[in-house]
Amino acid sequence: MTAILDVQNLAVRFGPTLAVRNASFTVQKGETHCIVGESGCGKSVTALAIMNLLARNARRDAKSIAFAGQDILAYSDRQMEDVRGNRMAMIFQEPMTSLNPSYTIGSQMTEVLRRHHNTTRDLAEQRAIGLMQRVGITAPQMRLGQYPHQLSGGLRQRVMIAMALMCDPELLIADEPTTALDVTVQAQILRLLAELKQELGLGILLITHDLGIVARVADHVSVMYAGEVIETGRTADLFANPSHPYTRGLIDCVPVPGKIKPGEALGSIPGTVPVMKDGFSGCAFRFRCPQASEICTQAVPRHEVGPNHLVQCHLPSRQGGAQ
Amino acid sequence: MSKTPALTLKDLSCTFHVQGGLFQPARHVRAVDRISVSLEEGGVLGIVGESGCGKTTLARMILGLQNPTSGEAFVHGQRLSELDRRARARLIQPVFQDPFSSLNPKHRIEDIIALPLRAQGSFEPHEIERRTAAILERVGLSTEQGRRLPAELSGGQRQRVAIARALILEPRIVVCDEPTSALDVSVQAQILNLLGELRRDLNLTYVFISHNLAVVEHVASEVMVMYLGRMVEHNTTARLFSEPRHPYTQALLASVLTPEPGLGLPDVGLGDIMPDPANIPSGCRFHPRCLKAQPQCATIEPLTSHPSDHATVECHLF
């Protein structure tokens, strides 16, 4: 397996606030890597940092961000423009706000290809029609002339996916691609992404807050909390042996039909995610952690609890060293 | 046995008239179509369905915020349309989806919570103060938080405020319209647990609308499935989840993604046709998406059948 994206020690700050701290993960070709976490954990900022689309007041630092073997950290804006939308494409959460309401679907879809590959409009439209068919949009010819408001939410999200695929990207970054959709449509869109991954050998970085989605589509998972990756591993390993108290808490919060009796209380995590400022040290979860102790104010070590399964927590060392 | 149900809906319908374009005729959108159901005191009626199925319109009618086109709703035996606003507010209260837009950003929390009492016009100031303090504590907020503005609270805390505001008049029924879908899972669990405690302690009856079936399964005692304005299936929660009858219910249940790795993604098999409430199909309104559709489904509207006690299903297969 070769890595399509390798992020090492990414940090993003907005003034004194640390949005992402020391995040490292790798997305392999033909694999879905999920970043899961609650609002404010830094998962969307991570995606924007990779694409270099952060707001002006943000500062990005990293050891390296390697895309297909090339370090894109030092790329100029011009160089990045050639990568973005071309070899690395993104799907956003809200298809209604990320499509331009005053341009037709056709002109928005062909624009990327014409910008990056300088093709004729006819060729670009043919490719758009082909891709729309591929993602399951009926009557694609007609859709080219329609405006975003004339499509349903599910169709708009399919248009976003088709648009992202226009230039044959190697990496697809999808930020909550199904959150705005009905459950029935959600399953269809996720199946489509899984098929495309197989067919085109795409690497997918999927950002979500939904552990159900993670369990069903991810090959690898990274759990983020307060800007850090606190646990990462293969999906099956992470769900079979969740090793960080936060990961365990998160899994217990999700109601699963048949698992908890009606009327019984769900597991929950008291409190809220803290805002990270300069000078913070120790484990950011210790304020909500049922197993916190004195040692948690000190720098947190990483432990390997299984093959490729890393956890950032004092617990394994307290329980007598790494397993 | 002859206890009056907390909530009874009889053939409740709501039709909207939507202006067409310049040269197009006005269209009729049947958002809710002849819904009849009754709910015992202390029960939780879960309402599930895709967006546009009419679940929010139904909730608005139960709250008296939307007049039904036809049919009638009864609350503890009283005709809803005969109650004035104050009396209605003492019986039924809402908790809405988005705690960011349903709280006035310029009012302090304690004023937001006390407003329903003030609107009644019959409470003494010290009584208002006493009740506000008591309900704040009951939902897990401090007196100090009561003096803040909504913007200073987190999403979960704001939803606690919305719950406190709903409960301050000691209503009998609370209509929760997607109360946790704007919240993180860890906070969602806190709010669901709180709602459950309050229901037991205060003997409340809930109408609970959600698109999240796992949440509905957890909180509801009975579930009704809506499709394009019709109640296509209704049963106790345990029965509906263990033996879903209607093909649409089956598809909905299949599309729930539980956190169980290795199961992969379900093939829901509903196709790409999206339901349009302004253009309801003939016969069974679900037939264009139904895997088990037969010729008669396209022409004859199915009747409601009762395959067992307490269960209804609207499908030609039953």
HADDOCK unambig.tbl for C-alpha pairs under 7 A between the chains (distance, minus, plus):
assign (segid A and resid 38 and name CA) (segid B and resid 184 and name CA) 5.80 0.50 0.50
assign (segid A and resid 39 and name CA) (segid B and resid 184 and name CA) 6.75 0.50 0.50
assign (segid A and resid 182 and name CA) (segid B and resid 50 and name CA) 5.88 0.50 0.50
assign (segid A and resid 182 and name CA) (segid B and resid 51 and name CA) 6.73 0.50 0.50
assign (segid A and resid 183 and name CA) (segid B and resid 255 and name CA) 6.03 0.50 0.50
assign (segid A and resid 183 and name CA) (segid B and resid 256 and name CA) 6.83 0.50 0.50
assign (segid A and resid 184 and name CA) (segid B and resid 252 and name CA) 6.45 0.50 0.50
assign (segid A and resid 184 and name CA) (segid B and resid 255 and name CA) 5.54 0.50 0.50
assign (segid A and resid 184 and name CA) (segid B and resid 268 and name CA) 6.85 0.50 0.50
assign (segid A and resid 187 and name CA) (segid B and resid 255 and name CA) 6.08 0.50 0.50
assign (segid A and resid 187 and name CA) (segid B and resid 265 and name CA) 6.68 0.50 0.50
assign (segid A and resid 187 and name CA) (segid B and resid 266 and name CA) 6.76 0.50 0.50
assign (segid A and resid 191 and name CA) (segid B and resid 265 and name CA) 6.35 0.50 0.50
assign (segid A and resid 211 and name CA) (segid B and resid 259 and name CA) 5.54 0.50 0.50
assign (segid A and resid 212 and name CA) (segid B and resid 257 and name CA) 4.78 0.50 0.50
assign (segid A and resid 212 and name CA) (segid B and resid 258 and name CA) 4.61 0.50 0.50
assign (segid A and resid 212 and name CA) (segid B and resid 259 and name CA) 3.94 0.50 0.50
assign (segid A and resid 213 and name CA) (segid B and resid 257 and name CA) 6.20 0.50 0.50
assign (segid A and resid 215 and name CA) (segid B and resid 259 and name CA) 5.02 0.50 0.50
assign (segid A and resid 215 and name CA) (segid B and resid 260 and name CA) 5.53 0.50 0.50
assign (segid A and resid 215 and name CA) (segid B and resid 261 and name CA) 4.29 0.50 0.50
assign (segid A and resid 216 and name CA) (segid B and resid 260 and name CA) 6.89 0.50 0.50
assign (segid A and resid 216 and name CA) (segid B and resid 261 and name CA) 5.41 0.50 0.50
assign (segid A and resid 216 and name CA) (segid B and resid 262 and name CA) 6.61 0.50 0.50
assign (segid A and resid 216 and name CA) (segid B and resid 263 and name CA) 6.33 0.50 0.50
assign (segid A and resid 216 and name CA) (segid B and resid 264 and name CA) 4.77 0.50 0.50
assign (segid A and resid 216 and name CA) (segid B and resid 265 and name CA) 5.90 0.50 0.50
assign (segid A and resid 217 and name CA) (segid B and resid 264 and name CA) 6.55 0.50 0.50
assign (segid A and resid 235 and name CA) (segid B and resid 261 and name CA) 6.84 0.50 0.50
assign (segid A and resid 236 and name CA) (segid B and resid 261 and name CA) 5.87 0.50 0.50
assign (segid A and resid 250 and name CA) (segid B and resid 186 and name CA) 6.33 0.50 0.50
assign (segid A and resid 253 and name CA) (segid B and resid 185 and name CA) 6.12 0.50 0.50
assign (segid A and resid 253 and name CA) (segid B and resid 186 and name CA) 5.58 0.50 0.50
assign (segid A and resid 253 and name CA) (segid B and resid 189 and name CA) 5.67 0.50 0.50
assign (segid A and resid 254 and name CA) (segid B and resid 185 and name CA) 6.56 0.50 0.50
assign (segid A and resid 255 and name CA) (segid B and resid 214 and name CA) 5.66 0.50 0.50
assign (segid A and resid 255 and name CA) (segid B and resid 215 and name CA) 6.09 0.50 0.50
assign (segid A and resid 255 and name CA) (segid B and resid 218 and name CA) 6.67 0.50 0.50
assign (segid A and resid 256 and name CA) (segid B and resid 214 and name CA) 5.83 0.50 0.50
assign (segid A and resid 256 and name CA) (segid B and resid 258 and name CA) 6.12 0.50 0.50
assign (segid A and resid 257 and name CA) (segid B and resid 214 and name CA) 5.63 0.50 0.50
assign (segid A and resid 257 and name CA) (segid B and resid 217 and name CA) 6.36 0.50 0.50
assign (segid A and resid 262 and name CA) (segid B and resid 218 and name CA) 5.08 0.50 0.50
assign (segid A and resid 262 and name CA) (segid B and resid 219 and name CA) 6.32 0.50 0.50
assign (segid A and resid 263 and name CA) (segid B and resid 196 and name CA) 6.89 0.50 0.50
assign (segid A and resid 263 and name CA) (segid B and resid 219 and name CA) 6.62 0.50 0.50
assign (segid A and resid 265 and name CA) (segid B and resid 193 and name CA) 5.56 0.50 0.50
assign (segid A and resid 266 and name CA) (segid B and resid 189 and name CA) 5.81 0.50 0.50
assign (segid A and resid 266 and name CA) (segid B and resid 193 and name CA) 6.56 0.50 0.50
assign (segid A and resid 267 and name CA) (segid B and resid 189 and name CA) 6.65 0.50 0.50
assign (segid A and resid 268 and name CA) (segid B and resid 186 and name CA) 5.23 0.50 0.50
assign (segid A and resid 268 and name CA) (segid B and resid 189 and name CA) 5.34 0.50 0.50
assign (segid A and resid 268 and name CA) (segid B and resid 190 and name CA) 5.73 0.50 0.50
assign (segid A and resid 269 and name CA) (segid B and resid 186 and name CA) 5.39 0.50 0.50
